[in-house]
Amino acid sequence: MPSTLGSAYTMQSLDHFDPASLGATLADVEQDSPELADAKQKREFNKLQKRLRREVGNAIIDYQMINEGDRVMVCLSGGKL
């Protein structure tokens, strides 16, 4: 049974992804202010995370990787600092 979420999403190809399209480089921003550079870097990282989550979600829907009744195992790691 297809997911009802599939109709709300469209898949975008990452083949044409250009990192320069994310805006000014960190070096450009650092010239103005280190605080702005840090904020810019965090914002760009958050935008990348959001895009990756969206693209993975779209792929799961488009390729029917998870169907109704499937069991999904989720693993989390605290990582190392």
Summary of the structure (lengths in Angstrom):
residues: 81
radius of gyration: 17.8
end to end distance: 42.7
largest distance: 54.1
contacts: 126
relative contact order: 0.18
helix: 53%
strand: 0%
